[in-house]
Amino acid sequence: MENLTALLNECAEQLAGRKLTLAFAESATGGKLSYAFSQTVYAGEILKGGLVCYDACLKEDILGIDKEMIETFTPESEEITREMAIKLKKIMDADIIVAVTGLTTEGGSEAPGKPVGTMFYCVYFEGQTHDRKKIFTGTPAEIVDLTIEQVAKTILQILN
């Protein structure tokens, strides 16, 4: 993993330079993505906030995602992650919305092709969703950090 702090600072600087704001809907990352961006010198300019909806009932109750959709696709899926981003945009008026779900430990919706370490994230910007699925290995903390790194890289790619 490259220097995560430097990467986050570069991403935050790009956002601040373009006067863009950022908000998060987090499940598997448990708020660490919001926290990571809050530690940059540009946090006050770019960070709107975040919602941690680790349990599926919060995805339903707060974000308004249909229970049937969650049952069909599982709480940790590309479809639910995209829906989280779209729904959060209605709650938090930020330029870029990032939603994250995934499997950092056993006991979720593991399946063939979706082992522990599978992370989904969606970056919603200018009416478009940029969906990603990555499979990482490591401890839960390492998986979360690798996901944060990929989110920052994806934001930079979208901006450039």
Phi, psi and omega per residue, in radians:
M1 nan 2.270 3.123
E2 -1.227 3.113 -3.110
N3 -1.123 1.807 -3.053
L4 -1.103 -0.709 -3.139
T5 -1.059 -0.784 3.136
A6 -1.122 -0.718 3.125
L7 -1.107 -0.794 3.118
L8 -1.098 -0.713 3.104
N9 -1.108 -0.720 3.108
E10 -1.095 -0.769 3.134
C11 -1.096 -0.828 -3.138
A12 -1.094 -0.689 3.120
E13 -1.108 -0.741 3.100
Q14 -1.077 -0.766 3.132
L15 -1.102 -0.826 -3.140
A16 -1.086 -0.710 3.131
G17 -1.082 -0.473 3.124
R18 -1.759 0.072 -3.126
K19 0.984 0.762 3.123
L20 -1.826 2.501 3.112
T21 -1.891 2.879 -2.962
L22 -2.430 2.437 3.037
A23 -2.479 2.727 -3.026
F24 -2.252 2.484 2.913
A25 -2.048 1.894 -3.003
E26 -2.019 2.406 3.000
S27 -2.014 -1.473 -3.042
A28 -1.069 -0.474 -3.128
T29 -1.447 -0.156 2.964
G30 0.976 0.456 -3.134
G31 1.709 -0.128 -3.084
K32 -1.195 -0.495 3.100
L33 -1.155 -0.835 3.080
S34 -1.044 -0.800 3.135
Y35 -1.021 -0.789 -3.106
A36 -1.018 -0.769 3.128
F37 -1.276 -0.447 3.116
S38 -1.216 -0.294 -3.122
Q39 -1.541 -0.043 3.105
T40 -1.456 2.752 3.140
V41 -1.179 -0.274 -3.112
Y42 -1.700 0.111 -3.046
A43 -0.912 -0.777 -3.112
G44 -1.101 -0.443 -3.136
E45 -1.549 -0.541 -2.967
I46 -1.927 -0.514 -2.953
L47 -1.546 2.059 3.056
K48 -1.500 -0.767 -3.126
G49 2.748 -2.989 -3.125
G50 -2.721 2.775 3.107
L51 -2.227 2.168 3.051
V52 -1.706 2.005 3.134
C53 -2.190 1.222 -3.062
Y54 -1.146 -0.774 3.141
D55 -1.493 2.497 -3.104
A56 -1.024 -0.530 -3.121
C57 -1.100 -0.520 3.082
L58 -1.282 -0.573 3.047
K59 -1.066 -0.640 3.111
E60 -1.330 -0.963 -2.971
D61 -1.240 -0.697 -3.070
I62 -1.648 -0.806 -3.109
L63 -1.492 -0.348 3.110
G64 1.405 0.492 3.092
I65 -1.407 2.343 -3.113
D66 -1.082 2.336 3.114
K67 -1.012 -0.674 3.135
E68 -1.094 -0.651 3.111
M69 -1.135 -0.750 3.124
I70 -1.116 -0.738 3.127
E71 -1.142 -0.628 -3.135
T72 -1.226 -0.836 -3.012
F73 -1.751 -0.228 -3.019
T74 1.393 2.651 -3.126
P75 -1.086 -0.448 -3.130
E76 -1.886 1.534 -3.099
S77 -2.729 2.820 3.097
E78 -1.053 -0.731 -3.072
E79 -1.124 -0.766 -3.137
I80 -1.237 -0.664 3.120
T81 -1.085 -0.771 3.101
R82 -1.070 -0.775 3.141
E83 -1.102 -0.657 3.084
M84 -1.043 -0.756 3.140
A85 -1.127 -0.805 -3.113
I86 -1.112 -0.748 -3.127
K87 -1.210 -0.658 3.137
L88 -1.137 -0.579 3.128
K89 -1.003 -0.543 3.127
K90 -1.329 -0.355 -3.113
I91 -1.686 -0.737 -3.113
M92 -2.063 2.121 -3.110
D93 -1.479 1.370 3.095
A94 -2.008 2.719 3.133
D95 -1.243 -0.650 -3.138
I96 -2.168 2.249 3.070
I97 -1.995 2.343 3.071
V98 -2.129 2.231 3.054
A99 -2.061 2.527 -3.105
V100 -2.420 2.319 2.921
T101 -2.351 2.975 3.074
G102 2.819 -3.047 -3.047
L103 -2.128 1.718 3.103
T104 -1.635 -0.297 3.120
T105 -2.478 2.962 3.079
E106 -1.231 2.748 3.055
G107 1.906 0.028 3.086
G108 -1.710 -2.359 -3.083
S109 -1.829 0.720 3.122
E110 -0.965 2.545 3.133
A111 -2.809 2.913 3.020
P112 -0.968 2.273 -3.088
G113 1.489 -0.109 3.108
K114 -2.453 1.196 -3.132
P115 -1.394 3.005 2.961
V116 -0.944 2.386 -3.064
G117 1.827 -0.172 3.103
T118 -1.360 2.202 3.138
M119 -2.209 2.420 3.082
F120 -2.024 2.393 2.985
Y121 -2.520 2.667 -3.126
C122 -2.321 2.257 3.039
V123 -1.875 2.077 -3.120
Y124 -1.829 2.059 -3.084
F125 -2.587 2.282 3.108
E126 0.899 0.764 3.070
G127 1.341 0.074 3.141
Q128 -2.043 2.493 3.060
T129 -1.796 2.405 3.104
H130 -2.057 1.725 -3.051
D131 -1.612 2.409 3.111
R132 -2.374 2.545 3.007
K133 -2.247 2.197 3.111
K134 -2.262 2.531 3.070
I135 -2.039 2.063 -3.104
F136 -1.993 2.801 2.992
T137 -2.090 2.712 3.119
G138 2.330 -3.011 3.091
T139 -1.262 2.870 3.065
P140 -0.940 -0.725 3.136
A141 -1.115 -0.697 3.114
E142 -1.162 -0.696 3.123
I143 -1.093 -0.744 3.117
V144 -1.110 -0.806 3.137
D145 -1.088 -0.700 3.099
L146 -1.127 -0.622 3.095
T147 -1.164 -0.777 3.105
I148 -1.021 -0.748 3.102
E149 -1.031 -0.804 -3.121
Q150 -1.171 -0.647 3.089
V151 -1.069 -0.825 3.137
A152 -1.081 -0.738 3.110
K153 -1.105 -0.699 -3.140
T154 -1.154 -0.736 3.089
I155 -1.030 -0.789 3.124
L156 -1.075 -0.717 3.106
Q157 -1.092 -0.735 -3.132
I158 -1.143 -0.677 -3.128
L159 -1.263 -0.476 -3.066
N160 -1.882 nan nan
